[in-house]
Structure formats: structure tokens, C-alpha cells
């Protein structure tokens, strides 16, 4: 078992599901685990539970609403003031529902991609100072069905419009493709820094909407949380995978991607649009 004493980890969306199971595992290994969750009440309850289940008092709740760029900036500022190091950033949180963020972005684009994009960029210097360190981006095999409509992003600040269950699932797939393209471009920008990054399909518990849509293939997409966090833990802890930075994993194994998921031009374009939308440039 990898020992993580003296290491600091952030897990977004860690009050429930795979994120929670991941946080328990890392806390048991001795890491200082920051639970980055939107709801204060549920986050603090999870903090108590995870401390009890892991036997560690090095579990801290810090409020983070990925659907608010102001909240992401506030979280990063608080973290950087209070925590001297960051060894592992696990961008785990994700949602599947239509709507708008506080900044007017499509909800799935805003939470699943843009919030994590800004968070990662704001914490990059601390990750570099703490190197060797890692960034783990939880995507989904659903990214295979995704596409990125850059016109819609520029015009409507969202990946697509519509509220039918099929449309919602399509936009979810699109947001998961954003995760993989972000990881692809991020790896290029991190070359020579001793910070590495990995994208993955976890298999996960999910909403009843997706179960209805995907009943025939549910067994392929979704696993229980203990199974589901194994690939996250592999990307976070496995020794010797540094040369695979930027790659995509499923079932603890590196996988080949379709051309659209490793398209240099699309990844760079998404990065530049995301920088602009976040106010980083």
C-alpha cells in the first residue's frame, strides 16, 4: 500500500460516490485530504464520516462550487494561504443535468470542464513546487460519443441546447470529451515540470436518467464505488507511469483514444477559449 504521509491531496466532489471512496482510501494511506465540495452541510457530514471510516483526522472540508468562477477563485486563494503543498489534484466532480452556472455557462460545460480548468490553473504553481505531483482528470468512456461545438461555445457559452434526455446525455458526453482534450493539452504544457496528468474512465454510480438511457450497456459504463475508484487510485498512486502523462486509462490500463480525443488543434482551441471564458487572459 502506497504510504502518503506528508502528502496533501484535493478531491473535488468527495462527499459522495467515487470521490468519497477515493478520499477514504487516500486518508487511510496517511494523506492530508481536502474535500472540495459545493454543499457545506453535506461536505462537513462527509468530513466526519471519512475521518471515522479512515481513522485519520487529516481530513479537511473546504467549500468549492465548480459552477461559480468566483467560488473556484476563493477556494484556490484559501487553499494557497492555508496549505503549504499540493501533491495530488483529483478533478473528480461531475454532473449530468441541463441548466446554467452562476456565470451563465451551460451547467455541464461549466462544472465538468470549466471549473476544473480554472481550479487546475490556479493551483499549478503549488503543484510544481511540490513536484513530483499529479493531476487526475476523471472523464468517462462516454467521451467517445462526444463532440465539441465551438460555435455553440462562442455564441451560447454552452456545449449545446435542449432538454430532452437524449440531448442531455449528448451534452454530458461532450463535456467528458472536454476533460480528455484538456488532459491532452495540459500534458504538453507540463513537460519538464515533473507534474504529470492522466484522464480516466472510472465506471461510476450515476443518475436514474442515465440508467434508463443506458440500461443495455450499464454494466460497461458503471461500477460500484469501490470498483469505480480503482482506476483513479491507479493514476494517482501507481509508480512508473510518469511517461504516460496525458494518456487515458480504463480498468487501470492505458487505452488508445479516437483521433478526436487527441486532436492537437481542438485541444489547443478548447484551452484558449477556456482561458478567455475564465478571465485568465
PASEBA-1860 file (N, C-alpha, C; in nm, 3 decimals):
! residues 281
1> XXXXXXXX> 0.085/-0.120/0.000/0.000/0.000/0.000/0.088/0.125/0.000 ~ 0.067/0.215/-0.097/0.146/0.338/-0.105/0.120/0.423/0.019 ~ 0.226/0.462/0.086/0.212/0.550/0.202/0.214/0.695/0.155 ~ 0.125/0.776/0.211/0.113/0.914/0.165/0.131/1.014/0.279 ~ 0.198/0.972/0.385/0.222/1.063/0.497/0.300/1.186/0.448 ~ 0.253/1.303/0.489/0.319/1.426/0.448/0.273/1.478/0.313 ~ 0.184/1.405/0.247/0.132/1.446/0.116/-0.006/1.509/0.132 ~ -0.036/1.608/0.048/-0.166/1.675/0.051/-0.239/1.651/-0.081
9> XXXXXXXX> -0.366/1.617/-0.068/-0.449/1.578/-0.181/-0.578/1.661/-0.181 ~ -0.623/1.705/-0.298/-0.757/1.762/-0.313/-0.840/1.665/-0.397 ~ -0.962/1.636/-0.350/-1.056/1.556/-0.429/-1.185/1.637/-0.443 ~ -1.220/1.676/-0.565/-1.345/1.750/-0.584/-1.463/1.651/-0.586 ~ -1.577/1.698/-0.537/-1.696/1.614/-0.534/-1.678/1.490/-0.448 ~ -1.616/1.509/-0.331/-1.575/1.394/-0.250/-1.669/1.365/-0.133 ~ -1.789/1.424/-0.134/-1.884/1.393/-0.028/-1.972/1.274/-0.063 ~ -1.959/1.222/-0.187/-2.047/1.114/-0.229/-1.979/1.029/-0.336
17> XXXXXXXX> -2.030/0.907/-0.356/-1.989/0.824/-0.468/-1.841/0.791/-0.473 ~ -1.789/0.788/-0.594/-1.649/0.750/-0.617/-1.553/0.847/-0.550 ~ -1.586/0.977/-0.550/-1.499/1.075/-0.486/-1.482/1.048/-0.338 ~ -1.592/1.011/-0.272/-1.589/0.981/-0.129/-1.504/0.857/-0.101 ~ -1.524/0.753/-0.183/-1.448/0.629/-0.165/-1.300/0.652/-0.191 ~ -1.269/0.735/-0.290/-1.130/0.773/-0.318/-1.069/0.845/-0.198 ~ -1.144/0.940/-0.142/-1.094/1.018/-0.028/-1.066/0.928/0.093 ~ -1.153/0.833/0.119/-1.133/0.740/0.231/-1.003/0.662/0.211
25> XXXXXXXX> -0.984/0.611/0.090/-0.864/0.532/0.060/-0.737/0.614/0.081 ~ -0.737/0.737/0.030/-0.618/0.822/0.041/-0.592/0.863/0.186 ~ -0.700/0.887/0.262/-0.684/0.923/0.404/-0.626/0.805/0.481 ~ -0.670/0.684/0.449/-0.615/0.564/0.515/-0.466/0.547/0.490 ~ -0.420/0.599/0.378/-0.277/0.589/0.343/-0.195/0.700/0.409 ~ -0.261/0.787/0.485/-0.188/0.889/0.560/-0.187/1.027/0.496 ~ -0.254/1.043/0.382/-0.255/1.174/0.316/-0.339/1.274/0.394 ~ -0.306/1.400/0.380/-0.395/1.509/0.423/-0.491/1.530/0.307
33> XXXXXXXX> -0.619/1.507/0.329/-0.718/1.505/0.221/-0.812/1.625/0.235 ~ -0.815/1.707/0.131/-0.906/1.822/0.126/-1.030/1.780/0.047 ~ -1.145/1.782/0.115/-1.272/1.752/0.050/-1.326/1.882/-0.009 ~ -1.323/1.893/-0.140/-1.368/2.015/-0.209/-1.509/1.991/-0.261 ~ -1.608/2.040/-0.188/-1.749/2.009/-0.218/-1.833/2.136/-0.214 ~ -1.943/2.134/-0.289/-2.027/2.254/-0.303/-2.109/2.281/-0.177 ~ -2.171/2.177/-0.123/-2.266/2.195/-0.012/-2.194/2.184/0.122 ~ -2.199/2.292/0.201/-2.130/2.295/0.331/-2.181/2.186/0.424
41> XXXXXXXX> -2.313/2.171/0.430/-2.374/2.074/0.523/-2.330/1.931/0.487 ~ -2.341/1.896/0.358/-2.305/1.761/0.316/-2.154/1.739/0.322 ~ -2.078/1.845/0.293/-1.932/1.835/0.299/-1.882/1.811/0.440 ~ -1.940/1.882/0.536/-1.898/1.866/0.677/-1.941/1.730/0.731 ~ -2.058/1.683/0.688/-2.103/1.549/0.729/-2.009/1.443/0.672 ~ -1.970/1.460/0.545/-1.877/1.366/0.482/-1.741/1.369/0.553 ~ -1.698/1.488/0.594/-1.570/1.501/0.665/-1.571/1.414/0.792 ~ -1.680/1.423/0.868/-1.692/1.342/0.990/-1.690/1.193/0.958
49> XXXXXXXX> -1.770/1.154/0.858/-1.779/1.012/0.820/-1.644/0.959/0.772 ~ -1.576/1.037/0.687/-1.449/0.991/0.628/-1.340/0.985/0.734 ~ -1.341/1.079/0.828/-1.246/1.072/0.940/-1.268/0.943/1.019 ~ -1.395/0.912/1.045/-1.428/0.792/1.124/-1.389/0.664/1.047 ~ -1.425/0.659/0.919/-1.402/0.538/0.840/-1.254/0.516/0.810 ~ -1.177/0.624/0.797/-1.036/0.612/0.761/-0.945/0.606/0.883 ~ -0.999/0.650/0.998/-0.917/0.657/1.119/-0.816/0.771/1.114 ~ -0.841/0.869/1.026/-0.748/0.982/1.011/-0.818/1.112/1.046
57> XXXXXXXX> -0.745/1.199/1.120/-0.802/1.332/1.146/-0.749/1.435/1.047 ~ -0.674/1.388/0.947/-0.618/1.477/0.844/-0.713/1.487/0.724 ~ -0.840/1.508/0.755/-0.943/1.521/0.651/-1.011/1.656/0.673 ~ -1.005/1.742/0.571/-1.050/1.880/0.585/-1.155/1.911/0.479 ~ -1.264/1.975/0.519/-1.364/2.021/0.421/-1.334/2.166/0.383 ~ -1.334/2.194/0.251/-1.325/2.331/0.202/-1.430/2.349/0.093 ~ -1.509/2.453/0.107/-1.621/2.473/0.014/-1.573/2.511/-0.125 ~ -1.630/2.444/-0.226/-1.597/2.472/-0.366/-1.719/2.445/-0.452
65> XXXXXXXX> -1.769/2.551/-0.517/-1.877/2.537/-0.615/-1.816/2.554/-0.753 ~ -1.801/2.443/-0.824/-1.737/2.447/-0.956/-1.822/2.521/-1.059 ~ -1.948/2.546/-1.025/-2.037/2.622/-1.113/-2.027/2.772/-1.093 ~ -1.929/2.816/-1.014/-1.908/2.959/-0.989/-1.759/2.988/-0.997 ~ -1.718/3.068/-1.095/-1.576/3.101/-1.108/-1.527/3.178/-0.986 ~ -1.614/3.257/-0.927/-1.578/3.330/-0.804/-1.547/3.231/-0.692 ~ -1.630/3.127/-0.679/-1.607/3.026/-0.576/-1.477/2.951/-0.600 ~ -1.448/2.919/-0.727/-1.323/2.849/-0.759/-1.203/2.936/-0.719
73> XXXXXXXX> -1.210/3.065/-0.750/-1.100/3.156/-0.714/-1.086/3.169/-0.562 ~ -1.199/3.175/-0.494/-1.198/3.187/-0.348/-1.139/3.061/-0.284 ~ -1.179/2.944/-0.335/-1.125/2.818/-0.285/-0.973/2.814/-0.303 ~ -0.928/2.849/-0.423/-0.784/2.843/-0.453/-0.707/2.939/-0.362 ~ -0.762/3.057/-0.342/-0.696/3.157/-0.256/-0.684/3.105/-0.113 ~ -0.795/3.049/-0.061/-0.795/2.995/0.075/-0.697/2.880/0.088 ~ -0.699/2.790/-0.011/-0.610/2.674/-0.008/-0.463/2.719/-0.010 ~ -0.430/2.810/-0.100/-0.290/2.852/-0.114/-0.239/2.924/0.010
81> XXXXXXXX> -0.329/2.990/0.082/-0.289/3.059/0.205/-0.269/2.960/0.319 ~ -0.349/2.854/0.321/-0.351/2.766/0.439/-0.272/2.636/0.423 ~ -0.244/2.596/0.299/-0.178/2.467/0.277/-0.046/2.488/0.202 ~ 0.066/2.446/0.262/0.197/2.474/0.201/0.230/2.388/0.080 ~ 0.159/2.276/0.061/0.194/2.190/-0.052/0.069/2.127/-0.114 ~ 0.084/2.080/-0.239/-0.022/2.006/-0.308/0.046/1.900/-0.394 ~ 0.024/1.775/-0.357/0.088/1.663/-0.426/-0.002/1.598/-0.528 ~ -0.133/1.611/-0.509/-0.226/1.537/-0.593/-0.358/1.614/-0.602
89> XXXXXXXX> -0.397/1.648/-0.724/-0.526/1.712/-0.750/-0.612/1.615/-0.829 ~ -0.724/1.574/-0.770/-0.814/1.481/-0.837/-0.942/1.555/-0.875 ~ -0.954/1.585/-1.005/-1.071/1.654/-1.058/-1.179/1.550/-1.085 ~ -1.256/1.521/-0.980/-1.350/1.408/-0.982/-1.495/1.449/-1.005 ~ -1.534/1.567/-0.956/-1.676/1.604/-0.958/-1.732/1.610/-1.100 ~ -1.858/1.573/-1.113/-1.923/1.581/-1.244/-2.074/1.569/-1.228 ~ -2.147/1.633/-1.319/-2.293/1.627/-1.313/-2.349/1.598/-1.452 ~ -2.473/1.552/-1.454/-2.542/1.528/-1.580/-2.681/1.590/-1.571
97> XXXXXXXX> -2.689/1.720/-1.597/-2.818/1.790/-1.599/-2.800/1.922/-1.674 ~ -2.908/1.967/-1.737/-2.903/2.094/-1.806/-2.929/2.209/-1.710 ~ -2.898/2.328/-1.753/-2.914/2.448/-1.672/-2.799/2.542/-1.701 ~ -2.786/2.644/-1.617/-2.679/2.744/-1.634/-2.604/2.761/-1.502 ~ -2.475/2.791/-1.514/-2.397/2.821/-1.395/-2.423/2.966/-1.353 ~ -2.365/3.005/-1.241/-2.380/3.142/-1.192/-2.324/3.243/-1.291 ~ -2.228/3.200/-1.373/-2.165/3.289/-1.470/-2.231/3.281/-1.607 ~ -2.339/3.202/-1.618/-2.413/3.195/-1.744/-2.364/3.090/-1.842
105> XXXXXXXX> -2.276/3.001/-1.797/-2.230/2.892/-1.885/-2.328/2.775/-1.876 ~ -2.328/2.693/-1.981/-2.402/2.567/-1.972/-2.351/2.490/-1.851 ~ -2.443/2.430/-1.775/-2.408/2.372/-1.645/-2.303/2.261/-1.658 ~ -2.318/2.172/-1.754/-2.222/2.061/-1.766/-2.087/2.110/-1.817 ~ -2.086/2.205/-1.909/-1.960/2.265/-1.953/-1.894/2.337/-1.837 ~ -1.973/2.413/-1.761/-1.921/2.494/-1.651/-1.865/2.411/-1.537 ~ -1.941/2.308/-1.495/-1.899/2.228/-1.378/-1.799/2.120/-1.418 ~ -1.832/2.044/-1.522/-1.749/1.928/-1.558/-1.615/1.969/-1.619
113> XXXXXXXX> -1.613/2.082/-1.690/-1.487/2.124/-1.753/-1.432/2.255/-1.698 ~ -1.507/2.364/-1.714/-1.450/2.497/-1.693/-1.406/2.521/-1.549 ~ -1.487/2.479/-1.453/-1.450/2.495/-1.312/-1.320/2.423/-1.280 ~ -1.307/2.300/-1.330/-1.184/2.223/-1.308/-1.066/2.284/-1.384 ~ -1.092/2.337/-1.502/-0.987/2.403/-1.580/-0.928/2.520/-1.501 ~ -1.015/2.605/-1.447/-0.968/2.721/-1.370/-0.899/2.675/-1.242 ~ -0.959/2.581/-1.172/-0.900/2.531/-1.046/-0.758/2.479/-1.070 ~ -0.742/2.399/-1.173/-0.611/2.341/-1.204/-0.509/2.451/-1.234
121> XXXXXXXX> -0.548/2.547/-1.314/-0.456/2.655/-1.349/-0.416/2.740/-1.228 ~ -0.510/2.763/-1.137/-0.481/2.844/-1.019/-0.390/2.771/-0.921 ~ -0.389/2.638/-0.927/-0.310/2.558/-0.833/-0.181/2.503/-0.894 ~ -0.157/2.533/-1.021/-0.044/2.473/-1.092/0.091/2.506/-1.028 ~ 0.109/2.631/-0.985/0.239/2.668/-0.928/0.268/2.588/-0.801 ~ 0.164/2.568/-0.719/0.183/2.490/-0.595/0.213/2.344/-0.627 ~ 0.149/2.291/-0.732/0.178/2.154/-0.776/0.323/2.143/-0.824 ~ 0.369/2.244/-0.896/0.508/2.243/-0.946/0.607/2.252/-0.830
129> XXXXXXXX> 0.575/2.336/-0.731/0.662/2.350/-0.613/0.672/2.220/-0.534 ~ 0.565/2.139/-0.539/0.558/2.014/-0.462/0.600/1.892/-0.543 ~ 0.645/1.914/-0.667/0.675/1.804/-0.759/0.778/1.707/-0.701 ~ 0.768/1.576/-0.739/0.676/1.521/-0.839/0.533/1.515/-0.788 ~ 0.439/1.565/-0.868/0.299/1.569/-0.830/0.213/1.530/-0.950 ~ 0.085/1.507/-0.924/-0.003/1.456/-1.030/-0.138/1.525/-1.029 ~ -0.197/1.530/-1.149/-0.335/1.576/-1.169/-0.411/1.461/-1.233 ~ -0.524/1.424/-1.174/-0.606/1.314/-1.225/-0.741/1.372/-1.267
137> XXXXXXXX> -0.773/1.358/-1.396/-0.898/1.411/-1.451/-0.995/1.297/-1.478 ~ -1.102/1.292/-1.397/-1.199/1.184/-1.413/-1.293/1.218/-1.528 ~ -1.282/1.143/-1.636/-1.368/1.161/-1.753/-1.468/1.044/-1.755 ~ -1.489/0.985/-1.871/-1.581/0.873/-1.886/-1.564/0.817/-2.025 ~ -1.594/0.688/-2.042/-1.592/0.634/-2.177/-1.700/0.701/-2.263 ~ -1.792/0.773/-2.198/-1.893/0.849/-2.272/-1.828/0.954/-2.363 ~ -1.702/0.990/-2.336/-1.635/1.090/-2.422/-1.628/1.041/-2.567 ~ -1.633/0.908/-2.585/-1.627/0.852/-2.721/-1.744/0.900/-2.808
145> XXXXXXXX> -1.856/0.936/-2.743/-1.975/0.981/-2.815/-1.983/1.134/-2.824 ~ -1.880/1.201/-2.770/-1.883/1.346/-2.762/-1.832/1.415/-2.887 ~ -1.870/1.543/-2.896/-1.813/1.630/-2.999/-1.812/1.770/-2.938 ~ -1.729/1.858/-2.991/-1.724/1.994/-2.935/-1.770/2.093/-3.039 ~ -1.881/2.157/-3.009/-1.938/2.258/-3.098/-1.883/2.394/-3.056 ~ -1.772/2.434/-3.117/-1.708/2.560/-3.077/-1.795/2.681/-3.108 ~ -1.879/2.671/-3.210/-1.972/2.781/-3.240/-2.070/2.801/-3.126 ~ -2.121/2.690/-3.072/-2.215/2.698/-2.959/-2.145/2.755/-2.836
153> XXXXXXXX> -2.020/2.715/-2.814/-1.944/2.768/-2.700/-1.928/2.919/-2.713 ~ -1.892/2.964/-2.831/-1.870/3.107/-2.852/-1.999/3.187/-2.848 ~ -2.107/3.129/-2.901/-2.233/3.202/-2.912/-2.319/3.192/-2.786 ~ -2.331/3.069/-2.733/-2.424/3.043/-2.622/-2.356/3.011/-2.490 ~ -2.220/3.004/-2.489/-2.145/2.966/-2.368/-2.183/2.828/-2.317 ~ -2.223/2.740/-2.409/-2.258/2.604/-2.369/-2.223/2.509/-2.483 ~ -2.220/2.380/-2.451/-2.184/2.279/-2.550/-2.300/2.244/-2.642 ~ -2.421/2.282/-2.603/-2.538/2.253/-2.684/-2.664/2.290/-2.609
161> XXXXXXXX> -2.774/2.301/-2.682/-2.902/2.340/-2.622/-2.999/2.223/-2.628 ~ -3.104/2.231/-2.547/-3.207/2.127/-2.549/-3.214/2.054/-2.417 ~ -3.331/2.003/-2.384/-3.352/1.940/-2.252/-3.407/1.798/-2.262 ~ -3.419/1.743/-2.381/-3.464/1.603/-2.391/-3.355/1.514/-2.330 ~ -3.394/1.396/-2.282/-3.298/1.308/-2.215/-3.183/1.271/-2.308 ~ -3.213/1.250/-2.436/-3.108/1.216/-2.533/-3.014/1.334/-2.550 ~ -3.068/1.455/-2.557/-2.986/1.576/-2.575/-2.898/1.599/-2.452 ~ -2.956/1.580/-2.334/-2.880/1.599/-2.210/-2.762/1.501/-2.206
169> XXXXXXXX> -2.789/1.377/-2.244/-2.680/1.279/-2.243/-2.572/1.314/-2.345 ~ -2.613/1.364/-2.461/-2.515/1.404/-2.563/-2.423/1.514/-2.509 ~ -2.481/1.611/-2.441/-2.401/1.722/-2.388/-2.310/1.674/-2.275 ~ -2.358/1.576/-2.198/-2.272/1.512/-2.097/-2.150/1.450/-2.166 ~ -2.173/1.375/-2.273/-2.064/1.313/-2.350/-1.966/1.420/-2.400 ~ -2.023/1.531/-2.449/-1.940/1.641/-2.498/-1.850/1.696/-2.387 ~ -1.907/1.709/-2.266/-1.829/1.763/-2.153/-1.718/1.667/-2.113 ~ -1.744/1.537/-2.126/-1.642/1.437/-2.093/-1.530/1.436/-2.198
177> XXXXXXXX> -1.564/1.468/-2.323/-1.462/1.486/-2.426/-1.375/1.607/-2.393 ~ -1.437/1.713/-2.339/-1.359/1.830/-2.294/-1.254/1.787/-2.191 ~ -1.292/1.699/-2.097/-1.197/1.651/-1.995/-1.074/1.587/-2.059 ~ -1.098/1.503/-2.160/-0.987/1.429/-2.223/-0.898/1.524/-2.304 ~ -0.961/1.618/-2.376/-0.883/1.716/-2.454/-0.805/1.810/-2.362 ~ -0.865/1.848/-2.252/-0.795/1.931/-2.152/-0.671/1.857/-2.101 ~ -0.688/1.730/-2.069/-0.577/1.649/-2.020/-0.465/1.639/-2.125 ~ -0.503/1.626/-2.250/-0.409/1.614/-2.362/-0.323/1.740/-2.374
185> XXXXXXXX> -0.388/1.855/-2.372/-0.316/1.982/-2.384/-0.236/2.013/-2.258 ~ -0.294/1.981/-2.142/-0.226/2.006/-2.014/-0.092/1.933/-2.008 ~ -0.090/1.808/-2.054/0.034/1.729/-2.050/0.144/1.797/-2.131 ~ 0.107/1.854/-2.245/0.206/1.924/-2.328/0.264/2.043/-2.252 ~ 0.177/2.117/-2.184/0.220/2.238/-2.113/0.300/2.206/-1.987 ~ 0.287/2.083/-1.938/0.356/2.044/-1.815/0.491/1.976/-1.842 ~ 0.526/1.957/-1.968/0.651/1.889/-1.999/0.769/1.959/-1.932 ~ 0.850/1.879/-1.865/0.968/1.934/-1.797/0.943/1.987/-1.658
193> XXXXXXXX> 0.820/1.975/-1.607/0.787/2.031/-1.475/0.784/1.928/-1.364 ~ 0.784/1.799/-1.397/0.766/1.690/-1.301/0.626/1.690/-1.239 ~ 0.534/1.757/-1.309/0.390/1.740/-1.279/0.333/1.662/-1.397 ~ 0.262/1.553/-1.367/0.203/1.471/-1.473/0.052/1.468/-1.457 ~ -0.017/1.432/-1.566/-0.164/1.431/-1.561/-0.218/1.312/-1.640 ~ -0.334/1.266/-1.596/-0.396/1.146/-1.653/-0.547/1.164/-1.657 ~ -0.610/1.116/-1.763/-0.756/1.113/-1.771/-0.801/0.968/-1.761 ~ -0.925/0.946/-1.720/-0.968/0.808/-1.699/-1.119/0.792/-1.708
201> XXXXXXXX> -1.158/0.667/-1.735/-1.297/0.623/-1.720/-1.306/0.543/-1.592 ~ -1.386/0.587/-1.494/-1.391/0.513/-1.370/-1.493/0.400/-1.370 ~ -1.600/0.417/-1.447/-1.719/0.340/-1.412/-1.772/0.408/-1.287 ~ -1.900/0.438/-1.281/-1.947/0.513/-1.165/-2.095/0.492/-1.142 ~ -2.135/0.516/-1.018/-2.278/0.525/-0.989/-2.329/0.650/-1.058 ~ -2.450/0.649/-1.104/-2.497/0.766/-1.178/-2.647/0.783/-1.164 ~ -2.699/0.885/-1.229/-2.840/0.920/-1.212/-2.931/0.819/-1.280 ~ -3.057/0.817/-1.234/-3.155/0.725/-1.293/-3.176/0.755/-1.440
209> XXXXXXXX> -3.161/0.882/-1.479/-3.175/0.921/-1.620/-3.077/0.843/-1.707 ~ -2.951/0.839/-1.664/-2.852/0.768/-1.743/-2.877/0.618/-1.742 ~ -2.923/0.567/-1.629/-2.952/0.423/-1.624/-3.063/0.386/-1.723 ~ -3.162/0.473/-1.733/-3.270/0.448/-1.830/-3.215/0.452/-1.972 ~ -3.134/0.555/-2.000/-3.079/0.570/-2.134/-2.985/0.456/-2.170 ~ -2.915/0.407/-2.069/-2.805/0.316/-2.098/-2.826/0.175/-2.047 ~ -2.952/0.141/-2.012/-2.973/0.011/-1.948/-2.901/-0.104/-2.018 ~ -2.903/-0.110/-2.153/-2.836/-0.223/-2.218/-2.685/-0.224/-2.196
217> XXXXXXXX> -2.625/-0.107/-2.173/-2.479/-0.104/-2.159/-2.435/-0.055/-2.021 ~ -2.528/-0.053/-1.926/-2.494/-0.004/-1.792/-2.375/-0.078/-1.734 ~ -2.370/-0.207/-1.755/-2.261/-0.287/-1.698/-2.125/-0.243/-1.753 ~ -2.122/-0.189/-1.875/-1.997/-0.140/-1.933/-1.956/-0.007/-1.873 ~ -2.056/0.078/-1.846/-2.027/0.215/-1.806/-2.006/0.232/-1.656 ~ -2.077/0.154/-1.576/-2.086/0.189/-1.435/-2.053/0.073/-1.343 ~ -1.982/0.106/-1.237/-1.942/0.007/-1.139/-1.978/0.061/-1.002 ~ -1.968/-0.023/-0.899/-1.987/0.031/-0.766/-1.868/0.119/-0.730
225> XXXXXXXX> -1.878/0.191/-0.619/-1.777/0.295/-0.592/-1.640/0.236/-0.562 ~ -1.636/0.118/-0.499/-1.505/0.057/-0.469/-1.436/0.017/-0.598 ~ -1.511/-0.048/-0.689/-1.456/-0.079/-0.821/-1.425/0.050/-0.896 ~ -1.519/0.144/-0.887/-1.511/0.265/-0.967/-1.391/0.352/-0.936 ~ -1.342/0.348/-0.812/-1.229/0.437/-0.776/-1.094/0.372/-0.805 ~ -1.092/0.246/-0.848/-0.963/0.178/-0.865/-0.873/0.244/-0.971 ~ -0.934/0.287/-1.082/-0.852/0.348/-1.187/-0.806/0.488/-1.144 ~ -0.891/0.559/-1.069/-0.849/0.688/-1.011/-0.726/0.667/-0.922
233> XXXXXXXX> -0.732/0.567/-0.835/-0.621/0.539/-0.744/-0.496/0.494/-0.822 ~ -0.516/0.417/-0.927/-0.405/0.373/-1.010/-0.332/0.495/-1.069 ~ -0.409/0.587/-1.126/-0.349/0.707/-1.187/-0.285/0.797/-1.082 ~ -0.341/0.795/-0.961/-0.290/0.880/-0.854/-0.162/0.824/-0.791 ~ -0.152/0.691/-0.782/-0.051/0.630/-0.697/0.050/0.539/-0.767 ~ 0.014/0.486/-0.882/0.099/0.385/-0.946/0.237/0.442/-0.980 ~ 0.340/0.373/-0.937/0.476/0.418/-0.968/0.509/0.388/-1.114 ~ 0.589/0.475/-1.174/0.643/0.447/-1.306/0.555/0.485/-1.424
241> XXXXXXXX> 0.440/0.549/-1.399/0.354/0.585/-1.513/0.378/0.728/-1.562 ~ 0.479/0.793/-1.508/0.508/0.932/-1.549/0.524/0.948/-1.701 ~ 0.589/0.852/-1.771/0.599/0.866/-1.917/0.464/0.861/-1.989 ~ 0.358/0.822/-1.918/0.224/0.813/-1.978/0.141/0.937/-1.949 ~ 0.206/1.044/-1.905/0.134/1.170/-1.880/0.058/1.211/-2.006 ~ -0.067/1.254/-1.985/-0.151/1.295/-2.097/-0.236/1.184/-2.154 ~ -0.212/1.060/-2.108/-0.284/0.945/-2.163/-0.414/0.919/-2.088 ~ -0.491/0.827/-2.142/-0.625/0.795/-2.092/-0.627/0.649/-2.044
249> XXXXXXXX> -0.684/0.628/-1.925/-0.685/0.496/-1.863/-0.828/0.445/-1.843 ~ -0.843/0.314/-1.852/-0.968/0.247/-1.815/-0.930/0.112/-1.756 ~ -0.997/0.071/-1.648/-0.962/-0.054/-1.579/-0.812/-0.064/-1.551 ~ -0.757/0.048/-1.502/-0.616/0.055/-1.460/-0.518/0.027/-1.573 ~ -0.562/0.046/-1.696/-0.478/0.018/-1.813/-0.486/0.136/-1.908 ~ -0.371/0.174/-1.965/-0.372/0.283/-2.063/-0.444/0.237/-2.189 ~ -0.526/0.324/-2.246/-0.608/0.289/-2.364/-0.579/0.386/-2.477 ~ -0.595/0.337/-2.598/-0.584/0.424/-2.714/-0.712/0.507/-2.727
257> XXXXXXXX> -0.698/0.628/-2.777/-0.811/0.717/-2.795/-0.846/0.730/-2.944 ~ -0.973/0.761/-2.971/-1.011/0.800/-3.106/-0.938/0.930/-3.140 ~ -0.921/0.955/-3.269/-0.847/1.074/-3.315/-0.904/1.202/-3.256 ~ -1.038/1.211/-3.244/-1.100/1.336/-3.196/-1.063/1.367/-3.051 ~ -1.024/1.264/-2.974/-0.993/1.284/-2.833/-0.847/1.317/-2.808 ~ -0.765/1.314/-2.915/-0.625/1.356/-2.902/-0.588/1.451/-3.016 ~ -0.688/1.528/-3.058/-0.672/1.625/-3.167/-0.600/1.749/-3.113 ~ -0.475/1.769/-3.156/-0.395/1.880/-3.103/-0.463/2.015/-3.123
265> XXXXXXXX> -0.517/2.036/-3.241/-0.578/2.166/-3.273/-0.702/2.192/-3.188 ~ -0.787/2.089/-3.173/-0.909/2.103/-3.092/-0.874/2.125/-2.945 ~ -0.774/2.052/-2.896/-0.733/2.066/-2.756/-0.680/2.207/-2.729 ~ -0.601/2.258/-2.820/-0.545/2.393/-2.805/-0.656/2.499/-2.812 ~ -0.750/2.479/-2.905/-0.861/2.573/-2.921/-0.949/2.574/-2.795 ~ -0.978/2.455/-2.742/-1.058/2.446/-2.619/-0.985/2.516/-2.505 ~ -0.856/2.497/-2.495/-0.777/2.561/-2.389/-0.786/2.713/-2.400 ~ -0.769/2.763/-2.521/-0.769/2.909/-2.540/-0.906/2.971/-2.513
273> XXXXXXXX> -1.013/2.902/-2.555/-1.148/2.951/-2.525/-1.171/2.947/-2.374 ~ -1.128/2.840/-2.309/-1.147/2.824/-2.165/-1.072/2.933/-2.088 ~ -0.949/2.963/-2.131/-0.872/3.071/-2.070/-0.949/3.204/-2.077 ~ -1.004/3.230/-2.194/-1.078/3.356/-2.215/-1.203/3.360/-2.128 ~ -1.279/3.250/-2.127/-1.404/3.246/-2.051/-1.380/3.258/-1.899 ~ -1.264/3.206/-1.854/-1.230/3.212/-1.711/-1.164/3.345/-1.673 ~ -1.131/3.427/-1.772/-1.064/3.552/-1.743/-0.917/3.535/-1.706 ~ -0.855/3.429/-1.758/-0.712/3.406/-1.730/-0.622/3.481/-1.827
281> X> -0.681/3.533/-1.937/-0.603/3.610/-2.035/-0.671/3.745/-2.059
END
